[in-house]
Each structure stands twice: as C-alpha cells, then as structure tokens.
Amino acid sequence: MKRIKVSLARRSDRSYEIIIGRDILERACMLVSQRGCSRRMVVIADSNVAGLHGEACVALMCRLGMPAELITFPAGEASKTIDMVLSVSTELLERKVDRSATLVALGGGVTGDLVGFVASIYMRSIPFIQIPTSLIAQVDSSIGGKTGVDFKGGKNLLGSFYQPKDVIIDISWLDTLPEKEFKNGLAEVVKYGIIDDADLFETLEWEASALLERSPGILERVVERCCAIKKGIVEIDEYDLGIRRILNFGHTIGHALEGVSDYRINHGTAVSIGMVAEARIAEKKGCLDRRERERIEALLDSLGLERTIPVDMDTNELLSRIGLDKKRRGGKVPFVLIKKIGVSFINGSVDENLVKETIEELKV
Ligand SMILES: NC(=O)c1ccc[n+]([C@@H]2O[C@H](COP(=O)([O-])OP(=O)(O)OC[C@H]3O[C@@H](n4cnc5c(N)ncnc54)[C@H](O)[C@@H]3O)[C@@H](O)[C@H]2O)c1
C-alpha cells in the first residue's frame, strides 16, 4: 500500500492523502476512521457500482465501527445534472444527514463529480471522501477537487473546487470494470504520458498488451504514476488558473464531441479522438514533429482507442461547442498543444479554420 500526500500549500487543512494499493479498502478505512471520519458515513453510488460493491463497502465500514448507509442513483453521464444534485440532497435531508456525517463517493467520475458537488454545497459543505472504482476516476477525476454537473449542453458548467478528505484507490475494484470503461480510462493515462511524462509514454508503448490484460504489476505502477503527476500539478495550481490546464489536452475538442453526440460518445473515447485532433493541430502549427504525432496515434491504436470522428457529425456544431467550452478566455479558445511527447503548453488560441480542417480530416 502506497500513500501519496497532496499538500495544498498555505492551506494545510485541505491537504489529504491518496491511499493506493490492491485489496486495501479495510486498512484504508481504518486509517480514515482514525482521523475521526467515523461518525456517520453516507455512501453514494450509481446503480451499477451499488449492485456490485455498495453493500460490501457499507458492511465493511459498519464492521469497522463506522456506521454507514447507501444511497443510489441511476448510472451514466445523464445523471450529472442539477436535478440529480437536488434529488441526492433531498434524500440526504430526508435521512436527516447533517454536517457531522461524511459523504463517500463510491464509483466512477460521474459519481465523484456529482457527490463532490453535493458535498460542497449541502448545508454549506460537508466532508467527503473519494473511493474511485473506474480507471478514469482512479487516475484522474478523484484527485484535485474539481466537482460539478453538466448544464445547458455544456460539460461541467456548474461546479466547484472542493477537495476530498481522503482518496482511497483500491486497484482490485477495477476487476469488475467492463472492458469498454477500462479502455476509456486508458485514454486519460495516455494523456499523462503525452503532457508530462515521456517515460510513462514509453512504458505504455512497451506494455500496451499487459495493460490491456490488466496485469496487476503494470496496472498498479501506471495508476500510481498518474496519481503522482496529477497531485504534482494540483499542488501548483489548485484552481486551474495556469499549469493545471495542461490536463485538458484532448478535452477542448473531446468535450465538444461528447456534447454534440448527446453523450453517446463517452468521455474516454472523446478524449482519445480529441488528443489525435489536438496533436495534429500542434503538428500543423509547426510545434510537433510528425513522428511524435504518429507515435501518439499508434499508441492509441494499440490500446484499441478511437481516433476518428463519426462522418455524420456536424462540423459547425462541433466548432460552436468548442466556443461554448467553459475554458474559453476573453473570446479566444485556449488549446493545450505539445512540443514533444512529455512537454505541453497552453496556446492562446488556434485559428478556427485549422480546427475545422482537422475535424474534417478525422472524419473517415
Ligand atoms: N473532476 C475531474 O477532474 C474529472 C476528470 C476526468 C473526468 N471527469 C468526469 O468523469 C466522468 C467520466 O468518468 P467515468 O468514465 O468513470 O464515468 P462513470 O462514473 O459513468 O463510470 C463509467 C461506467 O462504469 C461503471 N463502473 C464504474 N466503476 C465500476 C466498477 N468497478 N465495476 C463495474 N462498473 C463500474 C459505472 O457504473 C458507469 O456505468 C465524466 O463525467 C467526466 O467529465 C472528471
């Protein structure tokens, strides 16, 4: 079991630990309990995760002297709405949950984002911990305190920065994760290699098949490395005002693809296609060498990730969604571009025609 501390400088009360390992839930819960989070645990999980792991998690917490109960909501991105925030909050009120309780986000990125947002506003905030169960949530969404829901067709347009008290990453939860969802998570893993860590990228190139088979050694190493990269970035830029925006590589176009497809294209697939598009834009702007861009596409391909845009997707609608992206600053849409694998930067804006040309090129 590894423990990584996220130190939020000058705000030590908001620092927390990411506890990572395999079959560690019991030990990790004991640690959490020692920190005083044991009065009342309200575990919130989607309908899939609740069925698979919810009761076991609640039973374990109760056994450890942490009275726990379970609230569920329908699985899927369609639940990341303000209506679901109100529905979960109503349930909490009906159960007379007060600020002495701790919410537990047990699940994927949707659960973490939704529960984190509820935790940030319920009774002017209530503590919460993250127990991520999808690969996306384990390597990305559970760390860093970005919470929120989708609104008026835009991703995460209502939300808050609200840090969890602890993040417990038990790799064994991934055993039940469907193949498609696992691959979605691999897109975010590749992103870390591209934006910040050429060695990780190379490991992924060498170990693609072991990773696809979820071999324990490599999976643990990769999840741990991604968490370390994310925590390093969050510590420098908790509020997404500067360097943290490099984590959005592939997301400017990715979020537009999710929105225009009405979320039929899931997050990981959208990010994979978005990374191909944004790497091509970097190449067209003369920042990135063609061979580096080809390596990126080859790795995504070997991991079975999508690289093309559905032909029937309306380019103009995509362009307008890109403009709607909340990362837009002063009328310009900033893109994360790359100089080489492992080195990224934020570009002030990219010419619309270049984006249009790239989108068209990826429709095959
Ligand atoms: N807050 C952030 O920093 C951040 C970062 C990246 C992504 N996100 C958000 O995360 C969401 C995507 O995350 P996701 O792909 O985890 O979505 P998700 O929560 O919908 O999970 C995907 C599917 O996997 C199922 N699942 C999760 N864990 C499982 C397990 N162990 N066994 C079986 N099934 C399991 C879920 O029920 C769901 O059907 C998006 O909304 C995205 O915007 C947020």
The ligand as an ORCA input file, in Angstrom:
! r2SCAN-3c Opt
* xyz 0 1
  N     -13.358     16.038    -11.848
  C     -12.382     15.782    -12.686
  O     -11.255     16.255    -12.512
  C     -12.645     14.865    -13.849
  C     -11.574     14.359    -14.602
  C     -11.849     13.452    -15.620
  C     -13.154     13.067    -15.887
  N     -14.167     13.592    -15.158
  C     -15.558     13.193    -15.403
  O     -15.668     11.794    -15.162
  C     -16.740     11.267    -15.945
  C     -16.254     10.023    -16.642
  O     -15.817      9.101    -15.667
  P     -16.169      7.553    -15.769
  O     -15.808      7.056    -17.108
  O     -15.625      6.892    -14.574
  O     -17.776      7.606    -15.755
  P     -18.848      6.821    -14.889
  O     -18.800      7.239    -13.492
  O     -20.138      6.960    -15.609
  O     -18.375      5.304    -14.951
  C     -18.416      4.620    -16.186
  C     -19.260      3.337    -16.074
  O     -18.513      2.382    -15.347
  C     -19.292      1.852    -14.289
  N     -18.371      1.464    -13.236
  C     -17.553      2.272    -12.523
  N     -16.758      1.538    -11.733
  C     -17.085      0.242    -11.943
  C     -16.593     -0.999    -11.452
  N     -15.559     -1.069    -10.602
  N     -17.177     -2.144    -11.888
  C     -18.190     -2.099    -12.801
  N     -18.678     -0.965    -13.321
  C     -18.112      0.194    -12.900
  C     -20.262      2.958    -13.947
  O     -21.405      2.458    -13.324
  C     -20.579      3.536    -15.328
  O     -21.556      2.753    -15.958
  C     -17.154     12.367    -16.902
  O     -18.330     12.966    -16.460
  C     -16.005     13.359    -16.820
  O     -16.413     14.676    -17.095
  C     -13.941     14.469    -14.150
*
